[in-house]
Amino acid sequence: MNNPTPSLTPAQLEVYTTIERIRMAWLALRVTFFFFGVVLIALIWAAFSPVAGPSMRWAFGIIETILGWALHPIIRHLFPKPSAK
């Protein structure tokens, strides 16, 4: 099998890792904003719609909470706390 990562020097490998982390972070940001926007629009619609009852408002609130809870580890991995050097 082909190795997608060519043999690199340690400095080049660190740059490659940093660039890949930035690319993953941008993708995570786009996905997070998309899902947050979809759920927020649905929650606003449920809040102001005469058709939606309190149970639908609670359901969308729970869905948004679960979405945030599921994305939290991904965001923490891509954006770790800066270490003191």
N, C-alpha and C positions, 0 to 999 in steps of 0.2 A: 504494500500500500504506500501511497505517497504521503509524506509528512507535510501538512500544510504550513508548518512553521519551519522555514529554512534555518540552517545552522547560523546562529547569530552570536556576536560577542555579547558579553553581559550587559554592556551599556545599550547596545542595540535592542537586546531582549527587553530591557526595562522600558525603553521608548515604545517598543511594539506593544507591550502589556498596557502601558498608559494610554496609548491611542485606542486600543481595543476597549479598555474600560470606559473611555469617553464616548465611543460609539454606542456601547451598551447603555450608558447613562442617557444619551439622547433618545434612544429607542424606548427606554423605560419611561422617560419624561413624556414622550408622545403618547404612549399607551395609557399612562396614568391620566393625562389630560383628557384623552378621548373618553375613557370609561367614566371619569369623574363628570365630564360634561353631559354624557348620556344619562347618567343616574341623576344628576342635578336637575336636568330638564324634566325628567320624569317625576322627580319629587316636587318641583315647582308646579307642574301640571296637576299632580294629585292634591297639592295644597289648595289650589284655587279653582279646581273643577267642582262643579256642583254634583257631578256623578260620583266622584271618589269620596268614599267615607273615611272615617278615622282609621279603619283597619288598613286601607291602602296606604295612607300616610305612614303608618307604622311599618308596613312592609317595605316601602321604599327607603325609609330611614335605616331599617335593619340591613337591607341590601347594601346601602352605602357604607355602613359600618363594617360589614363583612369584606367589602372590596378594599377598604382602607386597611383592615387587619391583614388581608392576604398580601397586599402590595408592600406593607411595611418592611418585612425582611429583605425583599428585593432592593428597595431603596436604601436600606441600611448597609447592604453589601456593596452596592455601587458607590455610595457616598459615605465611607467610614469616617469616624471622628479622626481629625488630624492628630498624629502622634507627636509628642514633644521630643524634639531632638536636641 
